[in-house]
């Protein structure tokens, strides 16, 4: 699907969300990538195969305990 040089990462590759954006709908919270994936503003993804990738924001990681 990608016609860019160098080619964007495929929808099944680890760097898939680095593909170029071909359409964006910020009012709806999603963007279509040139590899056919849909990237949501919460960092969740919908792949062309129908597979769902859960949101993976850095803020979803547990925080380290701070010394009091």
Protein Blocks (a to p, Z undefined) as FASTA:
>chain_A
ZZcdcddddfkbmklmmpccfbdcfknopacdfkopacdfklpacdfkopacddfdfklp
ccddddZZ
